[in-house]
Amino acid sequence: MVASDVDGTLIDHHEQVSARTRAAVNALIADGVPFVLATGRPPRWIDPVVDGLGFAPLCVCGNGAVIYDSATDRVLDSRTLDIETLTWAADLAERLLPGCGLAAERVGVTAHDAATPQFVSSPEYEHAWLNPDDTQVSRAEVIAAPAIKMLIRLPGATSAAMRAALGPHLAGRADLTYSTDNGLIELSATGVTKATGLATVAQRLGVQHSSLIAFGDMPNDVPMLLMAGHGVAMANAHPEAIAAADEVAPSNVEDGVARTLERWWS
């Protein structure tokens, strides 16, 4: 099985799947090898990647919290932070990271479940990237329903510094990671990582972890790079991802995923 992160790994800076990457992925699929996306993105942000690949894979979304079948637009499994933990984490974050804004990512039964406001943020939350799906609510409403992840944003800070400030105080009640160093960290339920999500998919497909090849570029990819039989970091990757990997591939804009896969499938 091959698993790939999306942003900074599979797609280029224009958020496109290159023709070479599409061909390399299609070659391994033609050989009967499962290909899985493993991303921090929620299910509703998978469609452009599916279009670029030309087929609809199983997806590990929300940093491992959601198993999503893009072919049928169904959420197969999800693990959430409960309201008690969200409330506790929000109080802790606001105390240790003064001035931060809070947001929550929720999930329905499909990627575009209109009955579930899937991204809600407090008025203090400043987006780290364009997010047309945002529903601004009160701080109390952000933590009023279970969420696949809580996002904590502090403009002007680095994500690494935020992790250093908050991480030691989580006491095992949530998992903390980040996928951009632009003042944004993300909390998931305890033990939820891309590695646990991929383990669920591997079990469904009868795949051994030792036969998994995984590609990634940021700290949220580290668990899956470590659990894979062969972990591949991109040349543009965060130092923590590079340290966790067995191999460093060319960057995402140099078709690093494709150039690595072509060694086995072309």
C-alpha positions in Angstrom: 0.0 0.0 0.0 1.2 3.5 -0.8 0.0 6.5 1.3 0.6 10.1 0.6 0.1 13.4 2.3 -1.5 16.0 0.0 -0.3 19.6 0.7 3.5 20.0 0.3 3.8 16.4 -0.9 1.5 15.1 -3.6 0.5 18.4 -5.1 2.5 21.4 -6.2 2.4 25.0 -5.1 -0.6 25.6 -7.4 -2.4 22.8 -5.6 -2.4 20.7 -8.7 -1.6 17.0 -9.2 1.0 16.9 -12.0 0.6 14.7 -15.1 3.7 12.8 -14.0 2.3 12.2 -10.5 -1.1 11.1 -11.9 0.6 8.6 -14.3 2.8 7.2 -11.5 -0.1 6.7 -9.2 -2.3 5.1 -11.9 0.6 2.7 -12.7 0.7 1.4 -9.2 -3.1 1.1 -9.1 -3.0 -0.9 -12.3 -0.6 -3.2 -10.6 -3.1 -3.8 -7.9 -1.4 -1.7 -5.2 -3.8 0.3 -3.0 -3.2 4.1 -2.9 -4.5 6.1 0.1 -4.5 9.8 0.8 -3.4 10.7 4.4 -4.0 14.3 5.0 -4.9 17.0 7.6 -7.6 18.1 5.1 -11.3 17.4 6.0 -13.3 15.2 3.6 -14.9 18.2 1.9 -11.5 19.3 0.6 -10.7 16.0 -1.1 -12.6 16.5 -4.4 -9.9 18.6 -6.2 -7.3 15.9 -5.4 -9.6 13.2 -6.6 -10.1 15.1 -9.8 -6.4 15.5 -10.2 -5.7 11.8 -9.7 -8.4 10.6 -11.9 -9.7 8.1 -9.4 -11.3 8.2 -5.9 -9.2 6.6 -3.2 -9.8 5.7 0.4 -8.7 8.7 2.5 -7.3 9.2 6.0 -8.5 12.8 6.8 -8.3 15.2 9.7 -4.8 13.9 10.7 -6.2 10.4 11.2 -9.5 11.2 12.8 -11.6 10.3 9.8 -11.6 7.4 7.3 -13.4 8.6 4.2 -14.4 6.7 1.1 -14.2 9.3 -1.7 -15.7 7.0 -4.2 -19.0 6.8 -2.4 -18.7 10.1 -0.5 -19.1 8.3 2.9 -17.4 8.8 6.2 -16.6 5.2 7.3 -15.2 6.0 10.7 -14.4 9.0 12.9 -12.9 9.7 16.2 -13.7 13.0 18.0 -12.8 15.2 20.9 -15.7 15.2 23.3 -17.2 18.4 24.6 -15.6 18.1 28.0 -12.1 17.8 26.5 -12.8 20.6 24.1 -13.8 22.9 26.9 -10.7 22.0 29.0 -8.4 22.4 26.0 -9.9 25.8 25.1 -9.4 27.1 28.6 -5.8 25.8 28.6 -5.0 27.2 25.2 -6.3 30.7 26.1 -4.4 30.7 29.3 -1.1 29.6 27.8 -1.4 31.3 24.4 -3.0 34.7 25.1 -4.8 36.2 22.2 -5.3 33.0 20.3 -8.5 32.2 18.3 -10.3 28.8 18.4 -11.9 26.8 15.7 -13.4 23.3 15.4 -13.6 20.9 12.5 -16.6 18.6 12.6 -17.7 15.8 10.3 -21.0 14.6 9.0 -21.9 11.3 7.3 -20.7 12.7 3.9 -18.1 15.2 2.8 -20.8 17.8 2.1 -23.3 17.1 4.8 -25.4 20.2 4.8 -26.9 19.4 8.2 -23.5 19.7 9.9 -21.7 23.1 10.0 -18.3 21.5 9.5 -16.0 24.3 10.3 -16.8 26.8 13.0 -14.6 29.5 14.5 -14.7 32.1 17.2 -14.5 35.8 16.3 -10.9 35.9 17.4 -9.8 33.2 14.9 -7.7 34.5 12.0 -7.4 32.0 9.2 -3.9 30.8 8.2 -5.2 30.2 4.6 -8.4 30.8 2.5 -11.3 28.9 4.1 -14.6 29.6 2.3 -16.4 27.1 4.5 -16.1 29.0 7.8 -19.1 29.6 10.0 -18.3 32.2 12.6 -19.9 31.5 16.0 -19.4 32.4 19.6 -16.5 31.0 21.5 -19.0 28.8 23.5 -20.5 27.4 20.3 -17.1 26.4 19.0 -16.8 23.9 21.8 -20.5 22.9 22.0 -20.3 19.8 19.8 -17.8 17.0 19.4 -15.0 17.8 16.8 -12.5 15.7 14.9 -10.0 18.4 15.7 -9.6 21.8 17.4 -7.6 24.4 15.7 -5.7 27.0 17.7 -4.4 30.1 15.8 -2.0 32.7 17.1 -1.0 35.2 14.3 2.7 36.2 14.6 3.7 33.1 16.5 5.3 30.0 15.0 3.5 26.7 15.3 6.6 25.1 16.9 6.6 27.7 19.7 2.9 27.2 20.2 3.4 23.4 20.5 6.2 24.0 23.0 4.0 26.2 25.1 0.9 24.0 25.1 2.1 20.4 24.5 3.6 19.7 27.9 0.3 20.6 29.6 -2.0 18.3 27.7 -1.5 15.5 30.1 -2.4 12.9 27.5 -5.9 14.2 27.0 -5.3 15.1 23.4 -2.8 14.7 20.6 -1.2 17.9 19.2 0.4 18.4 15.8 0.8 21.0 13.1 1.0 21.0 9.3 2.1 24.7 8.8 4.5 26.7 10.8 2.3 29.8 10.4 1.0 30.0 14.0 -1.5 27.1 13.8 -1.7 24.0 15.9 -4.3 21.2 15.9 -5.6 19.0 18.6 -7.1 15.5 18.0 -8.4 12.9 20.3 -5.8 11.0 22.3 -3.8 8.6 20.2 -5.3 9.9 16.9 -2.6 10.4 14.2 -2.2 9.7 10.5 -0.5 6.4 11.6 -3.6 5.2 13.5 -5.8 6.1 10.6 -3.5 4.3 8.2 -3.4 1.3 10.5 -7.2 1.1 10.3 -7.1 1.3 6.5 -4.3 -1.3 6.4 -6.4 -3.7 8.5 -9.4 -3.2 6.3 -7.3 -4.1 3.2 -5.2 -6.8 4.8 -2.0 -4.9 4.4 1.0 -5.3 6.7 2.6 -2.1 8.0 6.0 -3.4 6.7 4.7 -3.2 3.1 3.5 0.4 3.4 5.3 3.2 1.6 4.3 6.6 3.0 5.1 10.1 1.8 5.0 13.3 3.9 6.5 16.7 4.7 5.4 18.1 8.0 5.3 17.1 11.8 1.7 15.7 11.3 3.3 13.2 8.9 5.9 11.9 11.4 3.8 9.1 13.0 3.0 7.6 9.6 6.6 7.9 8.3 7.7 6.0 11.4 5.1 3.3 11.2 5.6 2.7 7.4 7.9 0.0 6.1 9.5 2.8 4.0 8.9 6.4 5.0 9.7 9.1 2.4 10.1 12.8 3.2 10.1 15.4 0.6 13.2 17.6 0.0 11.0 20.6 1.1 10.0 18.8 4.3 10.2 20.0 7.9 13.4 18.7 9.7 11.3 16.5 11.9 9.8 14.7 8.9 13.2 14.3 7.3 14.6 12.8 10.6 11.7 10.3 10.7 12.0 9.2 7.1 14.0 6.3 5.5 14.5 8.4 2.4 14.4 12.0 1.2 12.8 12.4 -2.2 12.9 15.5 -4.5 10.5 18.2 -3.5 6.8 18.3 -4.2 7.3 20.8 -7.1 9.9 18.4 -8.6 7.5 15.4 -8.7 9.2 13.7 -5.8 6.3 11.3 -5.2 6.2 10.3 -8.8 10.0 10.0 -9.2 10.1 7.7 -6.2 7.2 5.5 -7.3 8.7 5.1 -10.8 11.4 3.0 -9.3 8.8 0.3 -8.7 5.9 1.2 -11.1 6.3 2.9 -14.4 
